[in-house]
Amino acid sequence: MGSAVAFFLATLSLSPARAESPTHMVIATVPTIASATTYIADAKGYLRDAGIDAEIQKIDSVSTAMPMLASGRVQVAQGGLSAAYWNGLSQGMPLIMAFEGGSSPLNHHILLSPAAKDKIKTIADLKGKVVALNAPGSIIGYDLYKVLGSAGLTFKDVEIKYIGFPQMGIALQNGAVDAAVNVPPFGDLAIEKGLGIKWIDTDAYLKPSPVSIVHYVINADWAKQNSDLAHRLFIAIARGTRDYCQAYHHGPNRDEVINIMMKYGVAGTHETLDKFPWQAHDPNGRFNMASLLDVQDWYYNDGMIKQKFTAEQLVDQSYAEDAAKKLGPFEVINKGDKLGGCR
């Protein structure tokens, strides 16, 4: 009953927005399973309820959206953490993380090429090998950094090639790379098609956990000028996130959420998206700050960023706190599901 009352009050608080013309807003997303939280919020009318006419733009990496965010062409971007965010802050760009957009268990894997599967048996065997990452400064490199570090290796011990997630399978198949760090659903599709061999689940190496690896970044100037709208935006995103988490735990809305993913261009069929593992989310969009600061240390120590920031400079936690207050406690419908995360 308490959750129902909280939800009613949250919905009631959005009613003034419905009486006005919705505000046009551009939200940039990388079309992966993790981005389903945004797609759900759009498809189910949660953004419209918040007084937002959303334009969803696809991007290859959130790092490419930083200049668009800073210029105001995009108000919000969702995607993996990247050094570009920290470097943008160093340059005085009006950026701030507002909401967690994906966390562990991540179900990221290091895949091996068919030609290398008999040559690479241990992490130490990666020394001197060619490993694919999706982009310079991408958070996916953090996975590789942690795995290599467990064997006393660093990035200097391997040759890095930058290849987009959808193309990694072909690169593995033709031997252009020996290994690749990939994410759902692209890595799972490559495995299913026999293009790469599943080897290491990187979740076992990522500490402190849960690892906050995907974020929503907003234009801080826009958010200050439109504070009420920005908070309503993330209440809508939180509603989408909670629907996602119910589906993540194999709740009664799983088919509906998969259909939404397909509608918005997430790769895969209904069958494969149901079968492949999904990233977790915090139902209220809260970051694990210990994880975020550890990622910052990695970027800084490896020379990818020149300046470190405090937790308060990196994240405006008021959006997650407001969402938790307005929507009330989150409870998983499928009590028997044992998956970690999304709780």
C-alpha positions as CSV (number, residue, x, y, z in Angstrom):
1,M,0.0,0.0,0.0
2,G,2.9,2.4,0.9
3,S,4.4,2.0,-2.6
4,A,1.1,2.5,-4.3
5,V,0.5,5.8,-2.3
6,A,4.0,7.0,-3.1
7,F,3.5,6.2,-6.8
8,F,0.2,8.1,-6.8
9,L,1.8,11.1,-5.2
10,A,4.7,11.0,-7.7
11,T,2.3,10.9,-10.6
12,L,0.1,13.6,-9.1
13,S,3.2,15.8,-8.8
14,L,3.6,15.6,-12.6
15,S,0.0,16.7,-13.4
16,P,0.9,20.4,-13.9
17,A,3.3,19.4,-16.7
18,R,0.4,17.7,-18.6
19,A,-1.6,20.9,-18.7
20,E,1.3,22.7,-20.5
21,S,2.8,22.1,-23.9
22,P,5.5,19.5,-23.5
23,T,9.1,20.7,-23.6
24,H,11.2,19.3,-26.5
25,M,14.4,17.6,-25.2
26,V,17.1,15.6,-27.0
27,I,18.3,12.5,-25.2
28,A,21.3,10.7,-26.8
29,T,21.7,7.0,-26.1
30,V,24.0,4.1,-27.2
31,P,21.5,1.4,-28.3
32,T,22.5,-1.4,-25.9
33,I,20.4,-3.3,-23.5
34,A,21.3,-0.9,-20.7
35,S,19.7,1.9,-22.6
36,A,16.3,0.2,-22.4
37,T,15.6,2.3,-19.3
38,T,15.3,5.4,-21.5
39,Y,13.4,3.6,-24.2
40,I,10.8,2.3,-21.7
41,A,10.4,5.8,-20.2
42,D,9.7,7.1,-23.8
43,A,7.6,4.2,-25.0
44,K,5.3,4.0,-21.9
45,G,4.7,7.7,-21.8
46,Y,6.6,8.4,-18.6
47,L,8.6,11.2,-20.3
48,R,5.4,12.6,-21.7
49,D,3.8,12.5,-18.2
50,A,6.8,14.6,-17.0
51,G,6.0,17.3,-19.6
52,I,8.8,16.2,-22.0
53,D,8.6,15.7,-25.8
54,A,11.6,13.5,-26.1
55,E,13.8,13.1,-29.2
56,I,16.0,10.0,-28.9
57,Q,19.2,10.2,-30.8
58,K,21.5,7.2,-31.3
59,I,25.2,7.6,-30.7
60,D,28.2,5.2,-30.9
61,S,29.7,6.3,-27.6
62,V,28.7,8.8,-25.0
63,S,32.2,10.4,-25.3
64,T,31.1,11.7,-28.8
65,A,28.2,13.4,-27.2
66,M,30.2,15.6,-24.7
67,P,30.6,18.5,-27.2
68,M,26.9,18.2,-28.1
69,L,26.0,18.3,-24.4
70,A,28.3,21.3,-23.7
71,S,26.8,23.2,-26.7
72,G,23.2,22.5,-25.7
73,R,22.4,20.5,-28.8
74,V,21.7,17.5,-26.5
75,Q,20.4,17.9,-23.0
76,V,21.0,14.4,-21.7
77,A,23.3,11.5,-22.8
78,Q,23.3,7.9,-21.6
79,G,26.2,5.6,-22.2
80,G,29.4,4.1,-20.7
81,L,31.7,6.1,-18.5
82,S,34.6,7.6,-20.5
83,A,37.6,9.8,-20.0
84,A,35.9,12.4,-22.2
85,Y,33.6,13.3,-19.3
86,W,36.5,14.1,-16.9
87,N,38.4,15.9,-19.7
88,G,35.3,17.9,-20.4
89,L,35.0,19.0,-16.8
90,S,38.7,20.0,-16.9
91,Q,38.0,22.2,-19.9
92,G,35.1,23.9,-18.0
93,M,32.3,22.2,-20.0
94,P,28.9,22.5,-18.1
95,L,28.6,18.7,-17.5
96,I,27.4,16.7,-14.5
97,M,26.5,13.1,-13.9
98,A,22.9,12.9,-12.8
99,F,21.8,9.2,-12.7
100,E,23.3,5.8,-12.8
101,G,22.5,4.1,-16.1
102,G,23.9,0.6,-15.7
103,S,25.9,-1.4,-13.0
104,S,27.2,-4.8,-12.2
105,P,26.6,-7.6,-12.7
106,L,27.6,-6.3,-16.2
107,N,28.0,-9.6,-18.0
108,H,30.9,-8.3,-20.0
109,H,33.2,-10.9,-21.3
110,I,36.6,-11.2,-22.8
111,L,36.2,-13.3,-26.0
112,L,39.0,-15.2,-27.8
113,S,39.4,-15.6,-31.5
114,P,39.0,-19.2,-32.7
115,A,42.7,-19.1,-33.8
116,A,43.9,-18.0,-30.3
117,K,41.7,-20.3,-28.1
118,D,44.4,-23.0,-27.8
119,K,47.2,-20.4,-27.3
120,I,45.7,-18.3,-24.6
121,K,44.9,-20.4,-21.5
122,T,45.7,-17.9,-18.7
123,I,45.5,-14.1,-18.3
124,A,49.4,-14.0,-18.4
125,D,49.1,-15.5,-21.9
126,L,47.6,-12.2,-23.1
127,K,51.1,-10.6,-23.0
128,G,52.1,-9.5,-26.5
129,K,48.6,-10.3,-27.9
130,V,46.2,-7.9,-29.7
131,V,43.1,-7.0,-27.7
132,A,40.1,-5.1,-29.0
133,L,38.4,-2.3,-27.0
134,N,35.5,-0.2,-28.4
135,A,37.0,3.3,-28.1
136,P,39.9,5.3,-26.5
137,G,39.1,6.2,-22.9
138,S,36.1,3.9,-22.8
139,I,35.1,2.4,-19.5
140,I,35.4,-1.0,-21.2
141,G,39.1,-0.5,-20.8
142,Y,38.6,-0.6,-17.0
143,D,37.4,-4.3,-17.4
144,L,40.7,-5.1,-19.2
145,Y,42.8,-3.1,-16.7
146,K,41.4,-5.1,-13.8
147,V,41.8,-8.4,-15.5
148,L,45.4,-7.7,-16.7
149,G,46.3,-6.4,-13.2
150,S,45.3,-9.7,-11.6
151,A,48.2,-11.2,-13.5
152,G,50.6,-8.3,-13.0
153,L,50.1,-7.0,-16.5
154,T,49.3,-3.5,-17.8
155,F,48.1,-2.0,-21.1
156,K,51.7,-1.7,-22.1
157,D,51.9,-5.5,-22.2
158,V,49.3,-5.9,-24.9
159,E,48.5,-4.2,-28.2
160,I,45.2,-2.4,-28.2
161,K,43.0,-2.0,-31.3
162,Y,39.8,0.1,-31.2
163,I,36.9,-1.6,-32.9
164,G,33.1,-1.0,-32.4
165,F,31.2,-3.6,-30.5
166,P,29.2,-4.8,-33.5
167,Q,32.4,-5.4,-35.5
168,M,34.4,-7.2,-32.9
169,G,33.0,-10.6,-33.8
170,I,34.3,-10.3,-37.4
171,A,37.7,-9.1,-36.2
172,L,37.9,-12.2,-33.9
173,Q,36.8,-14.5,-36.7
174,N,39.4,-13.3,-39.2
175,G,42.2,-13.1,-36.7
176,A,42.6,-9.3,-36.7
177,V,42.6,-9.5,-32.9
178,D,43.4,-12.3,-30.4
179,A,40.8,-11.2,-27.8
180,A,38.1,-8.6,-27.4
181,V,36.2,-7.1,-24.4
182,N,32.5,-7.1,-25.4
183,V,29.1,-6.3,-23.9
184,P,25.6,-7.6,-24.3
185,P,24.0,-8.2,-26.7
186,F,27.0,-7.9,-29.2
187,G,29.3,-10.3,-27.4
188,D,26.6,-12.9,-27.0
189,L,25.7,-12.6,-30.7
190,A,29.3,-13.1,-31.6
191,I,29.5,-16.2,-29.4
192,E,26.2,-17.6,-30.8
193,K,27.4,-17.2,-34.3
194,G,30.8,-18.9,-33.5
195,L,32.8,-15.7,-34.3
196,G,34.4,-15.6,-30.8
197,I,34.9,-17.9,-27.9
198,K,33.6,-16.9,-24.4
199,W,36.6,-16.9,-22.0
200,I,36.5,-14.5,-19.0
201,D,33.5,-13.0,-17.2
202,T,35.0,-9.6,-16.1
203,D,32.5,-9.2,-13.2
204,A,34.7,-11.5,-11.1
205,Y,37.6,-8.9,-11.4
206,L,35.7,-5.6,-10.9
207,K,36.1,-4.3,-7.3
208,P,34.8,-2.3,-5.5
209,S,31.4,-3.5,-6.5
210,P,28.7,-2.9,-7.6
211,V,30.5,-1.1,-10.5
212,S,28.8,1.9,-11.8
213,I,29.7,1.8,-15.5
214,V,26.9,3.6,-17.4
215,H,25.8,7.1,-16.6
216,Y,23.3,9.8,-17.6
217,V,25.1,13.1,-18.1
218,I,23.3,16.4,-18.4
219,N,24.1,19.9,-19.4
220,A,24.6,21.5,-16.0
221,D,23.6,25.0,-17.2
222,W,20.4,23.7,-18.7
223,A,19.6,21.7,-15.6
224,K,20.1,24.9,-13.4
225,Q,17.8,26.9,-15.6
226,N,15.2,24.1,-15.8
227,S,15.6,22.5,-12.4
228,D,12.0,21.3,-12.0
229,L,11.9,19.8,-15.5
230,A,15.3,18.1,-14.9
231,H,14.0,16.5,-11.7
232,R,10.8,15.4,-13.4
233,L,12.9,13.9,-16.2
234,F,14.8,11.6,-13.9
235,I,11.6,10.6,-12.0
236,A,10.4,9.4,-15.5
237,I,13.8,7.6,-16.1
238,A,13.5,6.0,-12.6
239,R,10.0,4.7,-13.6
240,G,11.5,3.2,-16.7
241,T,14.4,1.8,-14.7
242,R,12.0,0.1,-12.3
243,D,10.1,-1.5,-15.2
244,Y,13.5,-2.6,-16.6
245,C,14.4,-4.1,-13.2
246,Q,11.2,-6.1,-13.0
247,A,11.9,-7.5,-16.5
248,Y,15.5,-8.1,-15.5
249,H,14.2,-10.3,-12.7
250,H,12.0,-12.2,-15.2
251,G,8.8,-10.4,-14.1
252,P,5.5,-10.4,-15.9
253,N,6.6,-7.5,-18.1
254,R,9.7,-9.1,-19.6
255,D,8.2,-9.7,-23.1
256,E,6.9,-6.1,-23.1
257,V,10.4,-4.7,-22.3
258,I,12.1,-6.9,-24.9
259,N,9.6,-5.6,-27.5
260,I,10.5,-2.0,-26.6
261,M,14.2,-2.8,-26.9
262,M,13.6,-4.1,-30.4
263,K,11.4,-1.1,-31.4
264,Y,14.3,1.2,-30.4
265,G,17.0,-0.7,-32.3
266,V,18.7,-2.8,-29.7
267,A,20.4,-5.6,-31.7
268,G,19.0,-9.1,-31.5
269,T,15.8,-11.1,-31.9
270,H,13.1,-11.5,-29.2
271,E,14.5,-14.9,-28.5
272,T,18.1,-13.8,-28.2
273,L,17.3,-10.8,-26.1
274,D,15.3,-13.0,-23.7
275,K,18.2,-15.4,-23.5
276,F,21.2,-13.0,-23.3
277,P,22.1,-11.6,-19.9
278,W,21.2,-8.0,-19.1
279,Q,23.1,-5.4,-17.1
280,A,21.8,-4.5,-13.7
281,H,20.7,-0.9,-12.7
282,D,20.1,0.8,-9.4
283,P,16.3,1.2,-9.2
284,N,16.8,4.8,-7.9
285,G,19.7,5.7,-10.2
286,R,22.3,5.9,-7.3
287,F,26.0,5.6,-8.1
288,N,28.4,3.5,-6.0
289,M,30.8,6.4,-5.4
290,A,33.6,4.1,-4.3
291,S,33.4,2.4,-7.7
292,L,33.3,5.8,-9.5
293,L,36.3,7.2,-7.7
294,D,38.2,3.9,-8.4
295,V,37.5,4.4,-12.1
296,Q,38.7,8.0,-11.8
297,D,42.0,6.8,-10.2
298,W,42.5,4.4,-13.1
299,Y,41.9,7.2,-15.7
300,Y,44.3,9.5,-13.8
301,N,47.1,7.0,-13.2
302,D,47.0,5.9,-16.8
303,G,47.3,9.5,-18.0
304,M,43.9,9.5,-19.7
305,I,42.8,12.5,-17.5
306,K,44.9,15.3,-16.1
307,Q,42.6,16.2,-13.1
308,K,40.7,14.4,-10.4
309,F,37.4,15.7,-8.9
310,T,35.5,15.3,-5.7
311,A,32.4,13.1,-5.6
312,E,30.2,16.2,-5.4
313,Q,31.9,17.6,-8.6
314,L,31.3,14.4,-10.5
315,V,27.7,13.6,-9.5
316,D,24.6,15.6,-8.6
317,Q,23.0,13.0,-6.4
318,S,19.8,15.1,-5.9
319,Y,18.1,13.5,-8.9
320,A,18.4,9.9,-7.5
321,E,17.5,11.0,-4.0
322,D,14.4,12.8,-5.3
323,A,13.3,9.8,-7.4
324,A,13.7,7.5,-4.4
325,K,11.6,9.8,-2.3
326,K,8.9,10.4,-4.9
327,L,8.5,6.7,-6.0
328,G,9.1,5.0,-2.6
329,P,10.8,1.6,-2.0
330,F,11.4,-0.7,-4.9
331,E,10.2,-4.3,-4.6
332,V,10.9,-7.1,-7.0
333,I,7.7,-8.8,-8.1
334,N,9.3,-12.2,-8.9
335,K,10.4,-13.0,-5.4
336,G,12.0,-16.3,-6.5
337,D,14.5,-14.7,-8.9
338,K,18.0,-15.1,-7.6
339,L,19.8,-12.6,-10.0
340,G,22.0,-10.1,-8.2
341,G,21.6,-6.4,-8.9
342,C,18.5,-4.3,-9.8
343,R,17.2,-4.4,-6.2
